[in-house]
Amino acid sequence: MNVKKIPYPQVASWVEIDRNALAHNIETFKKIISHQSKMGAVLKSNAYGHGMIEVFKEIHGKVDVIYLIHYQDAFLLRKFEQENDLRATRIMVIGALNPQEVIECVKQNIEIVIYSETFQTCLDALRKENLPTKAMSHIHIDTGLGREGFYFKGIQESIAFLKNSTDVLHIQGVMSHFSNTEDVTEQSYALSQIEAFELSLEIILKELELPNTLEKHFAASAATLAIPKSRFDIVRIGISLYGLWPSSETRLSAKLILPELPKLKPAMSWRCKSQQIKWLPQDRFVGYGCTYQTLKSTFIALLPVGYFDGYSRLVSNRAYVLINGHRCAVLGRVMMNHIIVDITDAEVLQGETEVTATLLGTDGKETISADQLGGWSQTINYEVVTRVGPHLQRIITH
Ligand SMILES: *Cc1c(COP(=O)(O)O)cnc(C)c1O
């Protein structure tokens, strides 16, 4: 890919989202689930840093359900559909909602998740409101993650308050979430979660007198890839929609389980133009704290990106960026709005006054992956991409 073709703003770093990569990843998952499950796309956390609206625009009509945490995001997407004459997609808010927000969701045909007995106040509010439509709802079962949901033991009692609520609720599905599918290749804990899910499901069907056509959804990216029986009726694909593997364990499992290893294409690149380039003599300190000192005369680029933008300070003196297809070391500390990199060997032409740097993504034959940045900053690719600042411009490329 030639980075110079891309239109860019001058003063800040920007994020490029590869339209073809998103489409490719969706197709890859559709093949894996081979129409036996619906395709859910998780767009929470600004679409894992990729830009919620930008990603929504690209995938609209290509997936069956959109999953979000916050109702404000769901409203933004509904508004976007209305303003652009798009058909209303299924949108599900899996996070917390107060009674007023539940009412708004019903009005806007947004599906909600019931995860605790405190939902009683929402039932009361719905009855008072007397809306023409019911709340499309899913019951979240805690099968062992220990996060939101009704714990599977004792679920008969804890969901009893939902009896006789068909006046305001339409229970559409049940869901749960895995605890450690991406951390292991041996999935006995996940299998015990599936068992708990199936037991709970039977109880829910009986207690609430529901038909077994309820939609069951459990698997995120890792389970979809590594545990076929976890896919049920809808899969909720987050990280891998954006072309990243949940972990190397998941990749290993997928290699053993699937007929061929899926090729995921990372959708995000992060680039900037230099603010200044200049020569520093030998023995000069670079950046706060004097943590780096030039060993020889060094050509440096000052880049307008820092920890404010989500470029972790933990990669100080560790990371590389790409310039003209060459790896260039980050010298000294990552600052709030700046980093300094060594461009001595980056083949910068005589007379050039600026360079274009790739912080994440590919330039020529070299790539800086989210996994690498995660390794340098002692975290996972999920955190690397979701932390890329929402203030930065997202540009769709292809
Ligand atoms: C974030 C999330 C997902 C997506 O997980 P990935 O590992 O990114 O695919 C699915 N389900 C729930 C409940 C989540 O919170």
PDBQT file of the ligand as one rigid body, heavy atoms in Angstrom, charges set to zero:
ROOT
HETATM    1  C1  LIG A 401     -17.352  -7.205  24.102  1.00  0.00    +0.000 C 
HETATM    2  C2  LIG A 401     -18.328  -8.298  24.070  1.00  0.00    +0.000 A 
HETATM    3  C3  LIG A 401     -18.377  -9.196  22.992  1.00  0.00    +0.000 A 
HETATM    4  C4  LIG A 401     -17.347  -9.184  21.882  1.00  0.00    +0.000 C 
HETATM    5  O1  LIG A 401     -16.160  -9.784  22.304  1.00  0.00    +0.000 OA
HETATM    6  P1  LIG A 401     -14.917  -9.982  21.302  1.00  0.00    +0.000 P 
HETATM    7  O2  LIG A 401     -13.970 -10.819  22.072  1.00  0.00    +0.000 OA
HETATM    8  O3  LIG A 401     -14.380  -8.636  21.029  1.00  0.00    +0.000 OA
HETATM    9  O4  LIG A 401     -15.443 -10.626  20.074  1.00  0.00    +0.000 OA
HETATM   10  C5  LIG A 401     -19.396 -10.128  22.963  1.00  0.00    +0.000 A 
HETATM   11  N1  LIG A 401     -20.307 -10.194  23.964  1.00  0.00    +0.000 NA
HETATM   12  C6  LIG A 401     -20.281  -9.375  25.025  1.00  0.00    +0.000 A 
HETATM   13  C7  LIG A 401     -21.305  -9.514  26.086  1.00  0.00    +0.000 C 
HETATM   14  C8  LIG A 401     -19.289  -8.404  25.121  1.00  0.00    +0.000 A 
HETATM   15  O5  LIG A 401     -19.257  -7.596  26.188  1.00  0.00    +0.000 OA
ENDROOT
TORSDOF 0
